């Protein structure tokens, strides 16, 4: 396999024996915050991200097609034996031309959106009613685009600015699709007593078909909160990497490399929360995912969905 790219969390390889080329995407246990990768790793994180993303892509495949070919790769699917380090954390996908726009959907006030609201009464340029507090539900979910800068952090932009850069037809289509996927994911989370506060989607093209790509509705790309403990104005009980952000904020770190060292309890908390939200929403055990992954890697007898 030819190494193509490594991001903050995923390593991507091209499966050269297939035409058109397929990609093997491997989710590592690396964790990032504020666009900086930490030195420490969260045990099992990449496997949980893979399991959860596969579950949600299957759930939303009738809303929008996605780039997945195999969620539990078999030796036949990759054209060679599967590296044990990749088991349970890798997927085979179509190779897409990515749209360089991050498609954020927000249903509650949190993070940078809350800060913007406090300062200006807006979120990504959307004017919101007064009197909202941290974790308040928005009148309705809103589409909030973001672009990657060559240097520094991602930049939140208005829909109008996104239309100027990418064209109104594409941005409006991305907005409609993102809101539909968010609604499906939010409904699934609600059944498990979890609030999907916000999330980020990425899209790409294979030929002329628009596909949902990368990860979908994972604790890395989303904020998940305990619905029973949610009270606007108070910090929510969270099932995502917000505890990492909170710890880093408490250190006075200026959000540029190198990051401060992470204590073991922060890593343990992250691992437990990632595992908990996966098991609650999907109704399946993380151990069961690992067993299916090893079965697929060994025999090719356990495809996703069985």
N, C-alpha and C positions, 0 to 999 in steps of 0.2 A: 504494500500500500504506500502511496505517495502522500507525505504530509502536506496539507494545503494551508492550514491556518490554525492558530491557537488564540482563543479569546480569553476573557477573564476566567471562564469556567470550562468551556468546551474545547476539545482538540478535534480537528476535522481532517479526515484522510480521504483520498480518492481511490475507489476500487477500480483499478485500471483494466481489469479483465472483463468489464461489462461495457456495452455500448447501447445507448448513451451512458456516460460515466455515472456511477452512483457514488454517494458520499457515505462514509462511516463517521457519525458524530458521536464522540465519547465525552460524557459529562464527568468531569473530575470532582474531587472533594474540595477543590479550591473555593474560597469564599471571598467576595469583594464587597466593598461599601464605598460610596462616594467615588466610584470609578477607580478605586485602588484595590489591588489584590493583596489580601493578607498573607503573612508568611506561614501561618498555621492552616491546617485543614480540618474539615468537619467530617468525622468518620461516617461513611455510608451516604453522604449527602448527594453525590452524583447518581447513585442508584435510586434514591427516593425521587429526585428530580425527573429522572427518566421514566420511572413507573408512573408518576403523576401526570406528566406531559402526555404519555401514551394514552392514559385513561381519558383525559380530556379531549385529545384529538379524536379518539374513537367516539366520544359523546357528541362532538360538534361537527362530525364529518358531513352531516346532511345540511349544515348551515353554510359551510365553505369547505372545499377540498383542501387537503394538506399535503405536505411533501413526504409523508411516511411511506416507505416500502415494506420494511420489517421492523417491528418493535422489539422482538426477541430474535436477533439474528441467529441463523443456523450456519453451520459450516458451508452448506451449499449456497447460502445467501451471500456470503462474502468471498467465496471462491477459494477459501483456505481455512485452516484451523483458526479458532477464535482465541486470542490472547486471554488467559485467565483474568488479567487485570481489567479487561473490557466487559466481562460478564455482568449483566444486569444494569450496565450504565451506558450501553451503546445502542444506536439505532441506525438502520440503513435508510437513506433518503434520496429523493431526486435532487439533482443539482439545480438550484434556482438562481435567477438573476434578482438579487435582493433590491427591494425598494428602500432607499436610505432614509426612511422616515419611521420613527418609533410611534406606534399607535397606542396611546395611553387612554384608558377609560377610567373615569373616576365616579364612584357612587357615593362616597363619603369624603369629608374634609380631613386630610392628613398630609404630613410631609411638606414638600415645597408648595403644594397647593394651599395648605392652610396658612403658610407664611405669606404668600401672595395675597390671600383673602384679607388677612389682618392688616396688611399694608395698604391695599388698594381696593378691596371689596370685589376683586375679580379672581378668576382662575383661568389661566391661559387666555386671558382677554374676555372670557365669559363674565358678564355682570351678574352677580348673585344677590339674593335678598339679604338684608341686614340681619344681625342677631344670630348668625350661625356660630357654632363653637367647634372646638376640636372634636372630631369624630361625628359631627352632625351629618345626617343624610342629606344629600342634595335633592332639590325638587325632582330631578330626574338624572340618570347617569349622563355624563357629558364626555365628548370626544376631545382629547387634549393632546395634540401632536407635539413631538419633540424631535430635534435634529442633533446629530452627532457633530461636534466641532473637531477640527483637526487637532487642536490643542485644548486641553482643559475638559470641563464637564459638559454633559449634554445640555442643550438649550431648549427650554420650553418656549413654544411659539404659538401664535394664534392660528385659527383655521384659515383666516384670510391670508396670513403670511405663507402658510403651507400651500394654499392654492396658487399663490404667485410662483412658488418654487417648483411645485410638482404638477400643477394643472388642476383645475377645479373638478373635472370629471373623475380623475383618479382619487383625489382626496375625499370627495363626497362618497365614492364607492368604499374606500377604506373606512370612513367613519361609519357608514351604515353597517358594514360587515363586522367591524369591531364591536359596535353596540349590540349586535345580534349574538355574537359569541359570548360577550360579557353577560348578557341576559341568561343564556343557557347555563353558563358556569355559575352565576350567582344563584340561580334556582337550585342547582345541585348542592351547592354549599349550604344554602338555607335549610335544606332537608336534614342536614347533619348538625344544625344549630350553629352554623358558622356564617359570618358576614364576609362577603368579598368586597372589600372597601375600594380597591383599585387594582389595576393590572396593566401590563404592557404586552402588545402583540407586535409581531414582525411578519411582513408579507414579501413574497417574491413571485417571479414569473418562471414557468417552464413552458417554452413556446409562447403562446398567447394566453395561457391559463393562469389566473391569479390564485396563489396557494398560500395557506397559512403555514408559516415556517418557524424554525428555531424551537423554543419551548413555549408551552401554553399552560397558563394558570398554575404555575408552580409557586412555592414559597419564595423563590428567588425573584420572580417577576411580578409578584402580587402581594397585597396586604390582606391577610386573613385574620379575622377577629372572632372572639367568643361572643356569640349573640346574647347569651344570658347575662353576661357581665357588661354589656355595652351601655354606656351612659354618656351622652354628649357633654363635653367639658372636662371629662376625665380621660386619662390615658387608657386605651383599650387593652384587654388581655389579648395578646397577639400570638399567631402561629406562623411567623415568618422571620426574616432576619432583622427585624426592628430592634431586638435586644442588642445586636451587634452595633447598629447605628447609635443606640442610646449609650452604650459603653464608650464608644469612640468619642461621642460628643462630650462625655464627662471628663475625658482626659485632657481637653484643650488642644487636641491634635488639629493642625491646620489643613488637613485633608489633602496633603500632598505626600508622595513617597519620601521616606519609608514610613509605613504605619507603625503604631505602637504594638508591642507584643500583646497577645490575647491570653488572658488567664484560662485555665482549664474549665472553670465553671461556665464561662461564656460559650465555649465550644460544646460542652455537654448540653447546655440549655438549647442551643441551636439544633443539635442532632435530635433531641427529644421532641422539640416542637415540629420539626419537619416531618418526623415519623408520625406523630400524632395527627397532624392535619391530613396526611395522606390516608391513614387508616380510617379516620372518621368520615371523610368525604366519600371514599371509594367503597367503604364497607369491607375491605379486604386487608389482610395482614401484610406487612412489609416482608416478613419471613417467607410468606407464600410467593411473593414476587421473586425473591432470590432463588427459591427452589425451582420455579418455572424457568427462570433464566438459565440456571445450570443444566436443566433438562434439555432446553433448546440448544444450548451450546454443545452439549454432549451427543445428542441423538437427532436433533432436528424434529422432535416429535411433539413439541408444545408451542404451537403458534399463538400469537396474541389473540385474545377473544375466546379461546376454548375454556 
